[in-house]
């Protein structure tokens, strides 16, 4: 009988630990998601700047229209830009600076 009691205790401790980890992940995700969704790489900023429209949706449409004509190396970056723009609110987009990097900076 003791073996079953120990198994139950271990299972309860394991379940409690899993719940703690799940709560921790949820807290971290909630806290840092806004920062993550707004973080664009230099390459992504350059693509967004090249196809900048008056609105977020307009910019996304311009990038989508250009996808068939892009070098295959740029397609994954462009798709990433489209996905990130899709997550932004229009207000966030308007406040974002998509200034292309200058190749002479360094």
N, C-alpha and C positions, 0 to 999 in steps of 0.2 A: 504494500500500500504506500509506503514512503516514496517509492519510485514515481508513482503517479502524481503524488503531491508535489514532488520536486519538478516534474515535467510541467505541471500546471503553473508553478511559480515562474519557471524559466520562460514559458510561453507568455505569461502576463508581463514579465519584465521586458521581453523582446517587443511585445506589442506597444508597451509604454515608450520604449526607446524609439520605435518607428514613428509614433505620434509626435514625439519631440522633434525628430528630424524633419518631419513633414511641416510642422509649425514653423520651424526655423527657416526652411526653404521658402515657405509662403511669405514670411516676414521679409526675408532678403529680397525676394522677387518684387514684392510690393514697394519696398524702399528704393531699389535701384533700377527698376524697369524704366522710369522716366528718363534716367540718365542714359541707359543703354539704347533706347529707341531714338534718341536724338544724336547719338554719336555716329558721325559719318567719317570715313577715312578720307585722306587727301584725294585719292583717286575718285571716290564717290562725290566729293564736293566739286571736283573739276567737271565731272560728267553732268551733275545737276546744274552747274553754272553754264555749261555749253548749251543746254537745252531749256534754260530758264523760261518759264512762261509767266503770265500775269498771276496765275493761281497754282496751287499745288497740283490740282487735277490737270491743268494745262501743261505743266512741266512733265507730269507722268505720261500724258498723251504724246508729247513730242519725243520722249525717250523711246516709248513703245514703237512709234512710227519709224524711228531710226534703227531699231534693232536688226532688221534684215540687212542693213547696209554696214553694220559695224564689223570690225575685225573680231574674230572669234575670241580673242583674249579679253576684249572689253565687254562682251555680252554678260558674263557672270557679275561683273561690277555694276553694269547698268541695271540688271535685274535686282540686285541688292538695293540700289538706289530707289527703284520703283517700290519695292517692298517697304523700305523705311519711310518713304514719302506717304505711302498708304496708311501707315500707322500714325502719322502726324495729324493734328487738327489744323485747320486752315489758319487759325490764329498763331499756332506754333510755327507754321511754315512762313508766315509773313514776318515773324520776328527772327527767323534764322538767316544768317549771313552765308550765302554760297559764293564766296569770293574765291576765284581760282588761284591756285598756287603759281607763283611766278617762277619759271624755270631758271631764271638767273639768280634767284635767292639761294643762299646756301651756306 
